[in-house]
Amino acid sequence: MNKKQKGFSLIELLIVVAIILIIAAIAIPNLLRARIAANEASAVGSIRSVVTAEVTYSSTWGTGFSTNLTKLGGANPCTASAATACLIDQVLAGGSKSGYTIAAPGGAIVAGITQTFAASAVPITLGQTGQRSFCSDESGVVRFDPTGVTVAATDVVCQGLTALQ
């Protein structure tokens, strides 16, 4: 064997690969948790945006709250009306953002006025895009379900969940 040969032995390469695999095994779960946390923060922000848009819609158009997200959004460029209020962006008005399905159905209509609404954000894939579901209603309090499965279709269901601190 020639002493002047340069390079790494098979054992040295295997040790380096093993070290890389150990680091990856530690880092990947942390990255997944960070992505879930970012998606959940985005969902809470989306719920807050919808609540603000609902209050603005109600005070602007005089018909109470909107009956869906589409009425709060609009095309680009947008001309504000009761059908497309231009209060939220197109992505949020589309009902899906950052791994969450967003909805905001209006409640009962009394004398032509929508009295309530419930905005909700539910993970598209539980455990991968988010762990918790979120909701809010005309009170403005953001609430959550730690199991991630509750879809708060009404303000009464939302009010039964735990308030976000």
N, C-alpha and C positions, 0 to 999 in steps of 0.2 A: 504494500500500500504506500502510496506517495504521500508524504507529509505535507506537501505544498497544496493539496486539494482544498478548495474553500467551499463553504456551504453549511447547511444545517443537517444534522442527522435526523432520522425518522423519529427518534424519541423526542428530540427538541421540538420538532414540528407538532407532534401529538400533544405535548405539554402546552404549547401556545394555543392550539385549538381547544383544549380542555378549559383553559383559563377564559378564553373568549366565550365559550358556552356557559360557563358559570356566571360570568358577568351578564350575559343575555338573559339567563334564567332569573336573575335578580331584577333586571331593569324592565323587562317586558310587562310584568304585572303592574308595576308602578306607572308605566306609561298608560296602560289601559284604565287604571283608576283615575289618572289625571284627565284623560279624555272624558270619562263619565262625569267627573266633577265639572269640567268645562261645559259639557252639554247641559248639566243641571243648572248651572249658573245662567246659561243662555235661555233656558226654559223659564226661569224665574223672571229674567229681564223681559222676555216676550210677554209673559202674563201681565207684568206691570205696564208694558206698552199698550196692551189691549185694554186694560182697565182705564188708563188715561184716555185712550181713543174713544171708549164707550161713553165716558163722562162728557167729553167734548162733543161727540155725536148727539147725545141727548140734549145738551144745552143749545146746540146749533140748529138742529132740524125740528125740534118740537114734537117728535114722534116717540119719545122715550128712547130706550136703548136700541141698538141695531139687533137684527135677528140672526146675523151670521158675520163671519170675518170678511166676506166679499164686500159687504156694504161699507166696511171700515177702510178698505183699500181702494185700489183703482189702477188703471193702466198708466203707462208713462208716455207722454205727458198726461196729467190727470186734471179733469175739470170737476170740481167739487159739486156734489149733489147728494140727495138722500140715498140714492142707489149706489154711488161710489164717492165716499166722503174724503178720500185722499189723506187719511189720517195715519195709516200704517203702510209699510213697504209691501211690494208685491210678493216677496217671499213669505212673509208672515201671513198675508192675506190668503196665500195658497194653502195654508193649513199644515205645513211641514217645515220645521227648521231645526237644525243641529241635533238630529236624531230623535226629535219629539214630534208628535202629532198635536197640533194646536187647534182648538175649537172654541167657539164662543156663541152658543145658541142663546137666543133671547127667550125670555119667559112668557108668561101669559100676557095677552093683549087685552086691555080693558079700555073701552071707548076709544080705540085707535092708538092707544099709547102702550108701548112695551114696557112693563113695569120693572122687570128684573133681567139679569143675564148671569151666566156662569161661564167664565173663561177657564179652560183646562188645558194642561200639557201632559201627555202620557208618552212614555218611552216607546219608540217604534219596536225596538228589540230589547225587552227587559233583561238587564244584566250586562248588556253590551253597549247600548246607547244611553242608558240611564237606569238608576235604581229606584227613584221615587217619582211619583206623579204629583203635579201641582195644580192648584186652582185658586180662583178668586172670584168675587162677585161685586155687587154694587157697594159693599162696605170698603173695598180696597185692600182688605187683609189677604195676604197670600198664605195659603194653607197647603199642606202636603200629606200624601199617603206614603208611609215608609215601604209598603209592599209594592208600590208602583202600578197597581192594577186598577185602582178606582178612577173611573171617568166621571168627573163631577158635571153631570148633564144639567143639574139644576142648582140654584143657589142654596137650597136646603141641604142637598148632599154635600156641597162644598163646606158649608158651615159646620158640618159634623166632623170635619177633619181637623188635624192639629195645626195651629198657627205657626208659621215660620218665624223663628226668632231673629 
